[in-house]
Amino acid sequence: MDLATVLVAPAALSAISAALAILISLTDKVVNNYGEVAIDINGGSRSFKVNGGANMLVTLAESGIFIPSACGGRGSCGECKVKVNSDVGPHLPTEIPYLTNEQLEENVRLSCQVKLKGDVEIEIPEYLFKIEQYEGVVERIRDLTHDIKEVYFRLTDGALDFKAGQYGQIEVPPYGKVKEPTQRAYSMSSVPSDTNHVEFLVRLVPGGIVTTYVHEHLQEGKKMKVIAPFGDFYVRDTEAQMICVAGGSGMAPFKSIFYDFVEHGTMDKRDIWYFFGARTKKDLFYLDELNELQEKYERFHFIPALSEPEESDNWEGATGLITEVLDEYLRNTISTETEKEGYLCGSPGMLDACMAVMRERDMAEEKIYFDKFA
């Protein structure tokens, strides 16, 4: 093969690929022109017509109905489930891992994976109608650790009603190679009484679209969109001991919960054990605030633990994986005679390991509540 062939062949393949991409795009616009489609929700509770062709999650959001989606519609969290009562085609391989056999039989679908090609009838929980999109202005950005920022928004077009522990979605604008607005979910760390503000703790995830924007581009005074409230991670009104476990930005819902207790005078209503796991001392934050709560409230117990403390940390607290520390306390310190509830927020791996420990220590599965980061 001569040099000319070597140089020309890749260029020719590139030109052919580009031409095919353009042809496919044009074909989709011309051949797959689905026109106007009707969406019926909950047997006529809501109904409207939209342009077909986009996925159900995006189309519903554009119509003011927001389905939970921690991953922003990437199909990696499995939260955007809706029951579909009409034929929208078979389940896709991207949906099946997130659906139980019963959900498959009932035609529950991931709305981000369903393309609207015709009229559709769906069922969703009524509380989703209360989720709204707010305009917010960034009033404060504060570095909590080397990779976690506290971002405090002032809402300019309405008051936010939520339960301590719930989460919201932040939308960032296009930037760099990101060509469209992108949303991701974060637990709210502010107290519900502060209805005109909302606060999030955002940890930098390498390659994360929203986290990169927040850490490298977001500035005070910037206008942003916030969609909230989502989720059923909130404290149940019982007298059971609360066994709380978090790591990293999983601190957010617990900050909201604990200070909501303080405002309502219920901090000493029940025993609260708060385990927070980190690698080294530089990954810890809010230590002064949490230690102050522990000194003030007899039934609040704060147990930070480092899995890989550095010599310079001079760490005298609990050491080891947070699951090991949790297990030790459940075996030797926390009362076994009083009913317990688990509240967890963090990475999927940490949560799964903590739930295994809790089950092994006879905590009821149905009494373990969690927010799992996708």
N, C-alpha and C positions, 0 to 999 in steps of 0.2 A: 504494500500500500504506500503510495507516494505522499509527500508532505501536503500537497494541495488537497488530497482526499481527506487526510487527517484533520485539516483545518476547516474544510467546508462541511463535512458530515455533521459535526455537532451544531454548526450554525443552521444547517438545513433542518435538523431535528427540532431545534429550538423554534424556528419559524413555523414548522408544521404544528408543534404543540400550541403555540400562540394562536394560530389560525383556528385550531380545533376548539380552544377555550372560548374564542369569540363566537364561533359557530354554535357551541353548546349554549352560551349565554343568550344569543339571539333566538335560538330554538325554544328555550325555556320561556322567553317573553312572548313569542308568537304562538307556539303550539300549546304551551301550558298557561294560557291566559284563562284563569279560573273565574274571572269576573267577580261579581258580587255574591257573597255567601251569607247565609243567615245563621246566627248563633242563638240557640235557645238554652237558657240556664235555669235549672231547677223547675222544670215544667211550666215555663212561662213567667217565672218570677222576674227575670230580666230577659230581654230579647232585643237584638239589633242586627244590622247588616254591615258587613265589612268587605273590603277587597280581599279576595282569596290569594293564596300563594305563600304566605308567611307561616311560621309555626304558630301554634295555638297560644303558647306562653306570651310571645311578643304581641300578638294580635289582641289578646285580652288586656294586656297592660296598656296598650295604646287606647283601649276603650275604657280605661279607668278601673279595671278589675285585676288585682295583683295576686298571682298565685305564688306561694313561697318557693324560692329557688336560691339556695345558699351559694350555688356555683355560678349563678348568673346565666343559666340556660345552656351550659356546656354538656349537660347530660351526665355529670359526674357525682351529683349529690342525691338524686332520686327523690327529691322532696316535692317536685311540681306535679303531684298526682291529681288527676281528675277522673271521674267516672264518665265514660262516653256511652251514650245510649243509641248511637247510630253507627253506621259502617264507615270507618276511616281507614280500613285496611288492616292487615295483620300486625301483631306486635313485632317491633324491630329488635334485633339482637342487642341494641344499646339500651333497651328498656327492661328486658327480661331479668337481668341480675337484680333489679331493684324491686321486683314485684313478687308477692307470694302466689302460690297456686290459686288461692281463693281470689286474689285480685286479678289474676289473669283470666279466670273464669267470668268475673264480673265486668271484664273489659275496662279495668282501670288502666289509664295510660299516663306516660310522662308527657305533659303538655309541650315541653320544649322539643319533643321528638315527633310530634304529630303535625304534619303539614295540612293546612286547611284547603281542601280541593272542592268541597261542596258543603251544603247545609249540614249543621251538626247540632246534636242535643247533648248537653253535659250536665253533671251534677257536681256541685262544690259546697263546702260548709258555708252556712249563712254568714259566719263571722268574717269571712274574707271580704264581704262587701264593705266592712268598716276600715279596711286598709286604704290609706291615702298617700298620695305623693305630695311632698312638701318642698317648698323652696327654702333653702337655708344659706346663711352666710357664715363663713368660718370666723369665729371670734377669737379662738385661741388654739395654738398648736404647741404641745409641750413634749419634749423628749423624756420618756420615763426610763428607758434603758437604751442600749446601743441599737436595738432593733424594734422597739415599741414606741409609738407616738400616741399621745392623748389628743383627740381632735374634738373641739367643742363648737357646735353649731348653734346659731340663733335662727329660729324658724320665723320667716317673715310673712307667712300667709295662713296661719292657723295654729291652734293648740293641739299638741300630741297627747292622746290618752292611751297609756299603756301600762302593763303590769311589770313590776320589777322582775328582771330575768329575761324578758323578751328581746328580740333582735329586730334590726332594720336593715335596709339595703342602701348603700351609697352608690350613686352613679357618677362616674368620672367622664369627662368629655374626651373626644379623640385627641391623641397626642402621639408624636413620633410615628411609628409604624402602625399604631392602633387607629383604625379608620372609622370606628363607630363608637358611640357611647357604650360603656360597659358597667354592669352592676355586680356587686358582690355583697354578701351578707356579713354583718358584724353585730355582736351583742351590744346592747345599749348599757353604758356604765353610769349614766346619770339617774337621778331619782325621779320617779313619776310626777312628783309635785312640781317639778320645774318644767311645766308644760310648754313653755315657749323656747326651750333649749333641748338639745339632745347631744350626748357625748358618746364617742366610740374609742376603743383602744385598738389600734391597727398595728399588727406585727408585720414586718417586712418579710415577704415570701419571695425568694429568688425567682425572677421571671414572672411574678404575679402582676397582672395588668393594673389592678386597682391599688394594691399595696405599693407598687413602684411609683405610681402617680402621687399617692399621698406622701411618700417619704422623699421623693426627689423633685416634685413639681408644685405641690399644693402650698398655698400661702394664705396667711390671714387676710380676710377681706374678700376671698374668692366665693362666688356664688355656686352652690351645688344643689343637686336634687337628692332628697332622702325619702325612701318609701318605708312606711311602718304603720302599725306594729305587726310582727310575725311571731309565730311560735307558741308552744304551750309549756315552755320551761319557766315555771314560776312556782313559788312556795305554796304548798297545800296547807290549808288552815287546820292543822292538827297540833297536838302537843308532843309528837314524836321527836326524838333526837334527830338533828340534822347532821348528816355526815357529808360534808362538802369537800370536793376535790377539784383542783384546777391547776393549770400550768400556763405560762406565758400570758397571752391576751385573753385566756379563759378566765382571768381575774374579773373581766368586765361585768358579767351579770351579777357576780357576788358583791361587787362594790355597790351596785344598784340595790340589791336585796338588803344588805346589812344596813345601809344608811336609810333605806325606807323603813326598816324596823326601828331605827333610832328615832326617826321623825314621828312614828306612831306609838312610841313607848312600849314596844313589844320585844325589845332585844333580850330581855330576861324571861320571856315566856317559856322558853325551851332551851335545852342544851344545844349549842352549835359548835361543831368541831370542823375547823376549816384547814384543810391540808393543801399547801401550795408547793408544787415541785418545780425546781430549777436546776440548771447544771452547776453554775458558779454564782458567787455573790453578785456579780455584775448583772445577772438576770433577774434579780429580785427588785421589787419596787413597792411603794406604798407601805413600807415596813413601819414607819413611824405612826401612820394612821391606824394600821391594824393592831399594833402593840398598844396604842392608846385605847382602842376599843376593848382589848383584852383586860387592861388594867381597870377600866371603868365598869365593865359588865362581867359579873362573876361567872355567868353561864356561857360566855363566849371564849372559845379556845382556839388560838391561832398557832398552827404548826408548820412553819416553812421548813423545807428539806432540800439539801443540795446533793445531787447524785455524783458530781465530780468537783468537789471543792478544791480550789487552788491553795497552795501553802500560804500565799499572801492574803487569803481571805480571813485567816484566823477564825475560822468558823467553829462555833461551839454548840450549834443547834443540831437537829436531826440530820443524819447522813444516810444516803442510799436512795434507791429508786423510790418514788412516791408510793408505789404499790407495796413495797416492803415496809415502809413507815406506817402506812395505813393498816396493813395486816397486823403489825406489832401492837398498834393502839387498839384495834378491834379485839385482839386476844387478851391484852393485859391491862388496859386502862379504861376503855369506854364500857359503861354498864351494859351487861347482857340481859338485864331484867326489864329494861325500858325499850319500847318499840322504837325502831330506827327507820329513817328515810334517807335515801342517797340522792345527792344533787351533784352532778358532774358536768364539767365544761372543759374541753380541750381536744387534742388530736384523737382520731379514731383509735390508734394503737393504745394510747394511755387509757382511754375510756374503757375499751374492751378488757384491758388488764385489771383495771379497778373494779369493774363489774364482776369479774371472775372472783376476785378477792371477797367482795361483798356477798356474793352467793355462797361462797365457801364458809363464810362466817354467819350463815343463816339469815341474811337479809333478803326479804321477799323481792322477787324480780319486779313485780308490779309497783313496788314502792321505790324504785330507782329511776330517777328522772335525769335526763341529760340533754346537753347541747353538744353535738358532735361536729367539729369543723370538717368541711369537705376538702 
